[in-house]
Amino acid sequence: MIAVEIISIGDELLIGQTINSNAAWMGERLLEIGIHLNWVTTVGDDRDRILQALRIAESRADVILVTGGLGPTHDDITKHVLCEHYGAKLVFNQQIYDQVFERFQKRGITMAKVNADQAMVPDIAHIMPNKLGTAPGMMFRKGPKCCYVMPGVPFEMKAMMIDQVLPELKSASGSSTILVHHFMTTGVAESTLFEMLDNLPAIQQSVDVAFLPSLFGVKLRLMAKAESPAAAEKRLAEGVTRVREKVGKFIYADEDRSLEAIVAELLTHRQETVAVAESCTGGMVANMLTNIPGSSHFFNRGIVCYSNQSKIELLNVPESMILQHGAVSSAVALAMAKGMRQMAQTDYGLALTGIAGPDGGTAEKPVGLVFIACADHQGAVYERHQFANDRLGNKQRAAQAALNLLRKKILEIDHE
Amino acid sequence: MIAVEIISIGDELLIGQTINSNAAWMGERLLEIGIHLNWVTTVGDDRDRILQALRIAESRADVILVTGGLGPTHDDITKHVLCEHYGAKLVFNQQIYDQVFERFQKRGITMAKVNADQAMVPDIAHIMPNKLGTAPGMMFRKGPKCCYVMPGVPFEMKAMMIDQVLPELKSASGSSTILVHHFMTTGVAESTLFEMLDNLPAIQQSVDVAFLPSLFGVKLRLMAKAESPAAAEKRLAEGVTRVREKVGKFIYADEDRSLEAIVAELLTHRQETVAVAESCTGGMVANMLTNIPGSSHFFNRGIVCYSNQSKIELLNVPESMILQHGAVSSAVALAMAKGMRQMAQTDYGLALTGIAGPDGGTAEKPVGLVFIACADHQGAVYERHQFANDRLGNKQRAAQAALNLLRKKILEIDHE
């Protein structure tokens, strides 16, 4: 297995102006060809630090991928520092000059003088053409090790990686195959999943298992490595079977997809419709469902009934019920779901009522208490959840729980 | 100036599963207290590499900020590796145990056994409470140097940085003063702002100006550096005055705040209320407004009227008007806003109708066309926007434009 690392260069990455999405993209592409990225080092446009980063990377990696700092302005020093590190000198390259000149001519723009500097390239480097910009890529060799240098502009870097760097790395990285499978779970804590996978070491003989939690649930990533594609497939299949046996009831998708995308697919496939009545989530569930292209096929309408009056007027929740049980109660959640379904004439009515916080909680009904309910032609079910103390987190957790209740209702999974 | 660097720990960061947005956020916050971040090192959940990263960082930094790998599962090894590096041993901490236990009890969930491990903390570390999760933060000292260790979950890390780490670093970061002022603008392109600030070099003599664009608008960051607070304040005041003179009409806030927070403050202060009728944004505007704590004081209700039928039934939009002008039209937007206001008996009615895409566009009404309208006791106004071709971007741009129209209506800023 060849050891690969990334050096991302640019002041903008260190002051929060730009998020280093290049490194994430490169890591994912490397994984797909069986290379596990070891390190990403982010450093500013600073000679001494770039030199130090190169020395450290060279001491432990076979291949270094450098991005950024190849632009034409004064703060772009990457090319000069690499020449210093590799003992190269800059020479004029007529071909690059012509290419850059032609780019500007085509766009009807006079070429600024600084752009001519792009044609000055290190004498000992292999030059990689840049189809989409003016800064050429470079590849330096030092013994068995090599260093690819690419622009930081994402689409220029990506094209160079896909066309030139990845094919070379793939052929150099040997024969082993890595395969990945994702399980998406929700409504279960990371620690509970961990305990349910009680014989993890046995599972790990087939696949590496990673737990990736967020407010929306825990994503499980299974990775199988083997010398041949067939062996990797066999290992992955073993791991997938074992994990599914243990935690299958919490899995809502067999690939890296959102719960709203799964619910949308189910409804669209069955030609069924839903309407959503939200109190504490304030429109978040409707917003999530309508993020899916084509949602007008299954999403009929939503009501954000923040005031009690709106629950009474729009959903026919009896005022006496709100007075007796409170707006945050199972009775009101059920009445909202039924009222929503009836009013909108949809297959499903989904409803949420709760206390998002930070204020509005009582000893009996604390912040984070949420009732969700789902109605269909057979009746309605509800769940009671006690979430945490942060408003936005509570909204997201409640929205996700509601979508999961809808999913279970659609699939007629037994209500627990 | 103290030298600070970040070590981001997590396999998910190296395989493209998670983009390292934590480091960008931290870099920006550090800059605001006058600290220029030097390095970010990203490394997997791997003992040897984490140890190496710590040794390298320690050789060049005064302060190391570590995030990630503090979860309760087997792949979270950060705490153990730090103990090894600093020669600490784990001891049971009753207070942390009680806090974690209470978190689970409050939510009515049985605490899994692995969570008890969160109460095992390094004996020599200063423990930083985690308000929003189970993994406590830690601070190790070694001579004059120190290392803060925080969870990788963004909102947990951010709370810990704001409450505990940044105040300590600020007081340690020495004598030169950096002052920052943010202007929030919306409804104007970055390049237009740049041209309006026609004499930027003159302004830059007082302050550095950065343009930070997003789908919600362009944030302008003004930074003044000086040896004394008084001199920095003078410079900042000069820069603020000059920038405001040039682009004041696009500024909705004088600090880094969201437009919904500004609108919420205006409505709350004036004891006025709003109701929102959304078609293309599908609940996003309601969701944004109800993200603000206390929104029940000014947000009465929202309607997500995705189907034509729901526009007719819930907002009294005449069917003939939809047939004549189409659902995406200024007439329907105005009728929705008026209908919403009348139905909810609020001070303002806000409405949006448009084509979010990717499908549903025509030559006459292309994807990205959005009409927004706002009604008050005097009548209603509308705006026509032509956004781009991506669904989620269009929803966000439209929601932001609607909130800005509401802001202008509240402040009686002339409608353009």
Chai-1 contact restraints between the chains, C-beta under 6 A:
chainA,res_idxA,chainB,res_idxB,connection_type,confidence,min_distance_angstrom,max_distance_angstrom,comment,restraint_id
A,L14,B,G27,contact,1.0,0.0,6.0,A-B,restraint_1
A,L14,B,L37,contact,1.0,0.0,6.0,A-B,restraint_2
A,I15,B,G27,contact,1.0,0.0,6.0,A-B,restraint_3
A,I15,B,L31,contact,1.0,0.0,6.0,A-B,restraint_4
A,G16,B,A24,contact,1.0,0.0,6.0,A-B,restraint_5
A,G16,B,G27,contact,1.0,0.0,6.0,A-B,restraint_6
A,G16,B,E28,contact,1.0,0.0,6.0,A-B,restraint_7
A,I19,B,I19,contact,1.0,0.0,6.0,A-B,restraint_8
A,I19,B,S21,contact,1.0,0.0,6.0,A-B,restraint_9
A,I19,B,A24,contact,1.0,0.0,6.0,A-B,restraint_10
A,N20,B,N20,contact,1.0,0.0,6.0,A-B,restraint_11
A,S21,B,I19,contact,1.0,0.0,6.0,A-B,restraint_12
A,A24,B,G16,contact,1.0,0.0,6.0,A-B,restraint_13
A,A24,B,I19,contact,1.0,0.0,6.0,A-B,restraint_14
A,G27,B,L14,contact,1.0,0.0,6.0,A-B,restraint_15
A,G27,B,I15,contact,1.0,0.0,6.0,A-B,restraint_16
A,G27,B,G16,contact,1.0,0.0,6.0,A-B,restraint_17
A,E28,B,G16,contact,1.0,0.0,6.0,A-B,restraint_18
A,L31,B,I15,contact,1.0,0.0,6.0,A-B,restraint_19
A,L37,B,L14,contact,1.0,0.0,6.0,A-B,restraint_20
A,W39,B,V43,contact,1.0,0.0,6.0,A-B,restraint_21
A,V40,B,T42,contact,1.0,0.0,6.0,A-B,restraint_22
A,T41,B,T41,contact,1.0,0.0,6.0,A-B,restraint_23
A,T42,B,V40,contact,1.0,0.0,6.0,A-B,restraint_24
A,V43,B,W39,contact,1.0,0.0,6.0,A-B,restraint_25
A,S191,B,P72,contact,1.0,0.0,6.0,A-B,restraint_26
A,S191,B,A112,contact,1.0,0.0,6.0,A-B,restraint_27
A,S191,B,V114,contact,1.0,0.0,6.0,A-B,restraint_28
A,S191,B,N115,contact,1.0,0.0,6.0,A-B,restraint_29
A,T192,B,A112,contact,1.0,0.0,6.0,A-B,restraint_30
A,F194,B,T73,contact,1.0,0.0,6.0,A-B,restraint_31
A,F194,B,V114,contact,1.0,0.0,6.0,A-B,restraint_32
A,E195,B,A112,contact,1.0,0.0,6.0,A-B,restraint_33
A,A210,B,D75,contact,1.0,0.0,6.0,A-B,restraint_34
A,F211,B,T73,contact,1.0,0.0,6.0,A-B,restraint_35
A,L212,B,E12,contact,1.0,0.0,6.0,A-B,restraint_36
A,G282,B,A286,contact,1.0,0.0,6.0,A-B,restraint_37
A,G282,B,N287,contact,1.0,0.0,6.0,A-B,restraint_38
A,G282,B,T290,contact,1.0,0.0,6.0,A-B,restraint_39
A,G283,B,G283,contact,1.0,0.0,6.0,A-B,restraint_40
A,G283,B,A286,contact,1.0,0.0,6.0,A-B,restraint_41
A,G283,B,N287,contact,1.0,0.0,6.0,A-B,restraint_42
A,G283,B,G302,contact,1.0,0.0,6.0,A-B,restraint_43
A,M284,B,N287,contact,1.0,0.0,6.0,A-B,restraint_44
A,A286,B,G282,contact,1.0,0.0,6.0,A-B,restraint_45
A,A286,B,G283,contact,1.0,0.0,6.0,A-B,restraint_46
A,A286,B,V304,contact,1.0,0.0,6.0,A-B,restraint_47
A,N287,B,G282,contact,1.0,0.0,6.0,A-B,restraint_48
A,N287,B,G283,contact,1.0,0.0,6.0,A-B,restraint_49
A,N287,B,M284,contact,1.0,0.0,6.0,A-B,restraint_50
A,N287,B,N287,contact,1.0,0.0,6.0,A-B,restraint_51
A,T290,B,G282,contact,1.0,0.0,6.0,A-B,restraint_52
A,P293,B,P358,contact,1.0,0.0,6.0,A-B,restraint_53
A,P293,B,R391,contact,1.0,0.0,6.0,A-B,restraint_54
A,S296,B,Y306,contact,1.0,0.0,6.0,A-B,restraint_55
A,F299,B,Y306,contact,1.0,0.0,6.0,A-B,restraint_56
A,N300,B,S307,contact,1.0,0.0,6.0,A-B,restraint_57
A,R301,B,V304,contact,1.0,0.0,6.0,A-B,restraint_58
A,R301,B,C305,contact,1.0,0.0,6.0,A-B,restraint_59
A,R301,B,Y306,contact,1.0,0.0,6.0,A-B,restraint_60
A,R301,B,S310,contact,1.0,0.0,6.0,A-B,restraint_61
A,G302,B,G283,contact,1.0,0.0,6.0,A-B,restraint_62
A,G302,B,V304,contact,1.0,0.0,6.0,A-B,restraint_63
A,V304,B,A286,contact,1.0,0.0,6.0,A-B,restraint_64
A,V304,B,R301,contact,1.0,0.0,6.0,A-B,restraint_65
A,V304,B,G302,contact,1.0,0.0,6.0,A-B,restraint_66
A,C305,B,R301,contact,1.0,0.0,6.0,A-B,restraint_67
A,Y306,B,S296,contact,1.0,0.0,6.0,A-B,restraint_68
A,Y306,B,F299,contact,1.0,0.0,6.0,A-B,restraint_69
A,Y306,B,R301,contact,1.0,0.0,6.0,A-B,restraint_70
A,S307,B,N300,contact,1.0,0.0,6.0,A-B,restraint_71
A,S310,B,R301,contact,1.0,0.0,6.0,A-B,restraint_72
A,P358,B,P293,contact,1.0,0.0,6.0,A-B,restraint_73
A,Q386,B,R107,contact,1.0,0.0,6.0,A-B,restraint_74
A,Q386,B,G108,contact,1.0,0.0,6.0,A-B,restraint_75
A,D390,B,L132,contact,1.0,0.0,6.0,A-B,restraint_76
A,R391,B,P293,contact,1.0,0.0,6.0,A-B,restraint_77
